[in-house]
Amino acid sequence: MINAVLQGALLGFLLSILVGPFFFLMLQTSIREGFKAAMILDAGAILSDICCIVACYWGVANILNDPWIEKMIVLVGGSILTGFGIYTFFKHNNKTIDIAVKDPSHTVLFIKGFFINITNPSVILFWLGTVGMALTQFKGNTPAFVTYFTACLVTFSVIDVAKAYMANKIRKRLTSKALVFINKIAGSVITAFGLSLIVRFFIK
């Protein structure tokens, strides 16, 4: 069991240092709307990760092995991420940004985190591969399997909290122009990621 904890924690650490579109979205949320808002956004993403893991465990992996279904996931997910990235890039582009912490709807933030994460095909494919390897490694040992992914998600969440906290700490030092620049970086990264998925769909 200790081995499952250590391996899961290592997976969570490696996952946390990967810089994807959600990473920039969470930092942007922490800076613009506060640490609590970023945590609610992250909670939605964590729930989507748990849903992916459970779905893969109960056999959805066999359905997604169909090449056509996999392609459609890539195309739809890429389109959603591209649209969201373009919106983020141009958001508040022509008006002054209020640096004060807002009071966004917790429900909206939670749902936003859930769907932005789960519509990323890389997230689905990542958990498909990880769950497959874990099932092979633990060979039906359900407690070890659960421990492995619990350690992974806890480690990943703790590091995410640290990222959001640090981003929130520097919030008061940022000017409106700096926040516009951060919006553009976040939007550009998310758009590029989505477009790369669409291009990959047509190339394949």
RABEL-V253101 format. One record per residue. N is the residue number from 1. RES is the residue in one small letter. PHI is phi as a letter, one per 40 degrees, with the letter a starting at -180 (* if undefined). D_CENTER is the distance of its C-alpha to the mean C-alpha in Angstrom with 1 decimal. Layout:
{{N | RES | PHI | D_CENTER} {N | RES | PHI | D_CENTER}}
This chain:
{{1 | m | * | 27.5} {2 | i | c | 27.2} {3 | n | c | 26.2} {4 | a | c | 23.3} {5 | v | c | 22.1} {6 | l | c | 22.5} {7 | q | c | 20.8} {8 | g | c | 17.8} {9 | a | c | 17.6} {10 | l | c | 17.9} {11 | l | c | 15.1} {12 | g | c | 12.8} {13 | f | c | 14.2} {14 | l | c | 13.8} {15 | l | c | 10.1} {16 | s | c | 9.8} {17 | i | c | 12.0} {18 | l | c | 10.1} {19 | v | c | 9.5} {20 | g | b | 7.2} {21 | p | c | 7.0} {22 | f | c | 4.2} {23 | f | d | 6.6} {24 | f | c | 9.4} {25 | l | c | 8.6} {26 | m | c | 8.5} {27 | l | c | 11.6} {28 | q | c | 13.2} {29 | t | c | 13.0} {30 | s | c | 14.5} {31 | i | c | 17.1} {32 | r | c | 18.1} {33 | e | b | 17.9} {34 | g | h | 18.1} {35 | f | c | 16.6} {36 | k | c | 16.9} {37 | a | c | 15.0} {38 | a | c | 12.0} {39 | m | c | 12.4} {40 | i | c | 12.7} {41 | l | d | 9.5} {42 | d | c | 7.8} {43 | a | c | 10.2} {44 | g | c | 9.2} {45 | a | c | 5.7} {46 | i | c | 8.0} {47 | l | c | 10.5} {48 | s | c | 8.8} {49 | d | c | 8.4} {50 | i | c | 12.0} {51 | c | c | 13.1} {52 | c | c | 12.1} {53 | i | c | 14.0} {54 | v | c | 16.9} {55 | a | c | 17.2} {56 | c | c | 17.4} {57 | y | c | 19.9} {58 | w | c | 22.0} {59 | g | h | 22.6} {60 | v | c | 20.2} {61 | a | d | 19.8} {62 | n | c | 23.4} {63 | i | c | 22.8} {64 | l | c | 20.0} {65 | n | c | 22.3} {66 | d | c | 24.2} {67 | p | d | 23.7} {68 | w | c | 24.1} {69 | i | c | 21.4} {70 | e | c | 19.0} {71 | k | c | 20.1} {72 | m | c | 19.6} {73 | i | c | 16.0} {74 | v | c | 15.5} {75 | l | c | 17.7} {76 | v | c | 16.4} {77 | g | c | 12.7} {78 | g | c | 13.9} {79 | s | c | 16.1} {80 | i | c | 13.7} {81 | l | c | 11.4} {82 | t | c | 14.8} {83 | g | c | 16.2} {84 | f | c | 13.6} {85 | g | c | 13.8} {86 | i | c | 17.5} {87 | y | c | 17.6} {88 | t | c | 15.7} {89 | f | c | 18.1} {90 | f | c | 21.2} {91 | k | c | 20.3} {92 | h | g | 23.1} {93 | n | c | 24.5} {94 | n | b | 28.0} {95 | k | a | 28.4} {96 | t | c | 28.2} {97 | i | c | 25.1} {98 | d | c | 25.7} {99 | i | c | 24.3} {100 | a | c | 25.1} {101 | v | c | 22.5} {102 | k | c | 22.3} {103 | d | b | 22.1} {104 | p | c | 19.5} {105 | s | c | 19.4} {106 | h | c | 17.4} {107 | t | c | 17.2} {108 | v | c | 15.9} {109 | l | c | 13.1} {110 | f | c | 12.2} {111 | i | c | 12.4} {112 | k | c | 10.5} {113 | g | c | 7.4} {114 | f | c | 8.2} {115 | f | c | 9.1} {116 | i | c | 6.8} {117 | n | c | 4.1} {118 | i | c | 7.5} {119 | t | c | 9.2} {120 | n | c | 7.6} {121 | p | d | 10.6} {122 | s | c | 9.6} {123 | v | c | 7.4} {124 | i | c | 10.6} {125 | l | c | 12.9} {126 | f | c | 11.5} {127 | w | c | 12.2} {128 | l | d | 15.3} {129 | g | c | 16.6} {130 | t | c | 15.8} {131 | v | c | 17.4} {132 | g | c | 20.2} {133 | m | c | 21.0} {134 | a | c | 20.9} {135 | l | c | 23.2} {136 | t | c | 25.5} {137 | q | c | 25.6} {138 | f | c | 26.2} {139 | k | f | 28.5} {140 | g | g | 28.3} {141 | n | c | 28.0} {142 | t | c | 25.7} {143 | p | d | 25.8} {144 | a | c | 24.8} {145 | f | c | 21.9} {146 | v | c | 20.7} {147 | t | c | 21.3} {148 | y | d | 19.4} {149 | f | c | 16.1} {150 | t | c | 16.8} {151 | a | c | 17.4} {152 | c | c | 14.3} {153 | l | c | 12.0} {154 | v | c | 14.5} {155 | t | c | 14.5} {156 | f | c | 10.8} {157 | s | c | 11.0} {158 | v | c | 14.3} {159 | i | c | 13.1} {160 | d | c | 10.3} {161 | v | d | 13.3} {162 | a | c | 15.5} {163 | k | c | 13.4} {164 | a | c | 13.4} {165 | y | c | 17.0} {166 | m | c | 18.2} {167 | a | c | 16.7} {168 | n | c | 18.5} {169 | k | c | 21.7} {170 | i | c | 22.1} {171 | r | d | 21.6} {172 | k | c | 25.4} {173 | r | c | 26.3} {174 | l | c | 24.5} {175 | t | c | 26.6} {176 | s | c | 25.8} {177 | k | c | 26.0} {178 | a | c | 23.4} {179 | l | c | 21.0} {180 | v | c | 21.8} {181 | f | c | 21.2} {182 | i | c | 17.7} {183 | n | d | 17.0} {184 | k | c | 18.4} {185 | i | c | 16.4} {186 | a | c | 13.0} {187 | g | c | 14.5} {188 | s | c | 16.0} {189 | v | c | 13.0} {190 | i | c | 11.1} {191 | t | c | 14.5} {192 | a | c | 15.5} {193 | f | c | 12.5} {194 | g | c | 13.3} {195 | l | c | 17.0} {196 | s | c | 16.8} {197 | l | c | 15.6} {198 | i | c | 18.5} {199 | v | c | 20.9} {200 | r | c | 20.1} {201 | f | c | 20.9} {202 | f | c | 24.3} {203 | i | c | 25.2} {204 | k | c | 24.8}}
